[in-house]
């Protein structure tokens, strides 16, 4: 399983916002320069993050973006799920852990895959944005 640049760049940008959490809004220009990420790409990512309610925007000269909640209240799973969609590394196990497999299969792998998927999700849920600052 490989996460896309949406996740990598989105996490980097959210970490950047987390570092400036007490300072108010930060412009995307500043984040783009500090993180060496295309401004246009960040604009698309932040539209997604804003629509999902993770960040707020402020217009004007001192405008920009800021986290809607404390970095201690945002887990990494939330961010990745918003940017990538449900985390389903295996085709036969859905996001709730339900197994969709040919009943005649009998391979036994689905139980291992379910445990691996649960471990990934639980690990991502246990990591707060504040842990990465």
C-alpha positions, 0 to 999 in steps of 0.5 A: 500500500502506498499513500499518494503525494496528497497524504505526504504533502497534506500531512506536511502542511498540517504539521506546519499549521500545527507548529503555528497553531497559537500564532493565528492564520498562516498564508499558503504562500508561506507554507508552500515556501517552507515545505517546498510544495507547489502553491496550486497543489496546496490550494487544492489540498486546503480546499479539501481540508476546509470542506472537511472541517479540519481547517478554517480560512481567513481572507484579507491581508493577514489572512490564511489558514489555521487549524480548526481544533488543537493539534492534540485533538486531530489524529493522523487517520482523520487527515489521511482519510480525508485526503485518500478516502477509506483506508482499505489496503486489501480488496476483500476487507472493507473499512469496517473490517467486513470480509468480502471473499468467495465463500469457496475460497477457504484461503484463511488469508482474510483473517490475517488481512483483517488484523493487518488492516485494523492494526494500520487504522488503529495505529494512525488513529493513535497518532495525534498531529501534536505528536509530530510537531 
